[in-house]
Structure formats: structure tokens, C-alpha cells
Amino acid sequence: MYRSHLALEHYRSGKTSLYSSAGLLPTNGPAWESLRRRFQFRPSALDKVLPQMDQLAQELAQLLLLEKNNSEDADFAMTCLKRYFFEANNVFLFGAPLEGLRGARPGGRTRRMLEATEKTNGNILVTDRVELWRKVETKSFR
């Protein structure tokens, strides 16, 4: 198991008022299977979201092709991919994207959620390099 998963498990286990489990990534065995079942889709459920997923994929391709014609900006491509996966999760979980790939306006809900996700992921991934969180309460872990 990656250290970041262990750190996530440690973090969530210490906040039982917020989290009922360590989450899908750090959990194993029967507990993992139970969590996984809650989010598993039947093929018929996937048929309902395929048109929206196709629309998102087409939008992503258009954005990336447009940028390729303007420059070779890898940061733009990464931003587009982050938005795509964020919106794809919203389609699967909630039945619709929030604002679409082009709609992450400054101060908007999608932008704030993307920034929070990136900050959280950044804090968790730092734990893969150093395991100080096991010994002391680090800034990233508060």
C-alpha cells in the first residue's frame, strides 16, 4: 500500500466525526468490498450517462486541439484533464456535470472544488516522500 494511502487512513481514522471509514483507497478485504459495492454501477446505469460522457470527451478533445493549434502548453492540457475527470465523476455520481470543461469560472463552484481537491491531493501526496506524520502532527496533517 502506498504511504499516501496509509496517511489518508491515519487522517480519516482520527476524524471519526467526519468520516465513517478510511475510504476506498486505503481499505482492504471485506471492508473494501462493502465500500466498493456502494459505488458500483450496473451496465444499465452506465447506459444513462454514456451520452453525457461522450459529450464531455468531445469537449475535451476540442479544447486540447484548440490549444495544440495555439501552443504546446502542457499546463493547459493538465488543467483540462483535471476538469474532465472532475466533471466525469459528477456525471457518474450525480447524473450531470457541474459547469462543464469550459465553465470553471473564477470564484465559481467548480473552480473552488477543483482548487480544494488539488490542495487536498497535494497535502496527501507529500506524505509519500516523508513519513513525519507517523511521529508528529505536521502542518499538512492538521
C-alpha positions, 0 to 999 in steps of 0.5 A: 500500500502506498504511504499516501494511502496509509496517511489518508487512513491515519487522517480519516481514522482520527476524524471519526466525526467526519468520516465513517471509514478510511475510504476506498483507497486505503481499505482492504478485504471485506471492508473494501468490498462493502465500500466498493459495492456502494459505488458500483454501477450496473451496465444499465446505469452506465447506459444513462450517462454514456451520452453525457460522457461522450459529450464531455470527451468531445469537449475535451478533445476540442479544447486540447486541439484548440490549444495544440493549434495555439501552443504546446502548453502542457499546463493547459492540457493538465488543467483540462484533464483535471476538469474532465475527470472532475466533471466525469465523476459528477456525471457518474455520481450525480447524473450531470456535470457541474459547469462543464470543461469550459465553465470553471469560472473564477470564484465559481463552484467548480473552480473552488472544488477543483482548487480544494481537491488539488490542495487536498491531493497535494497535502496527501501526496507529500506524505509519500516522500516523508513519513513525519506524520507517523511521529508528529502532527505536521502542518499538512496533517492538521 
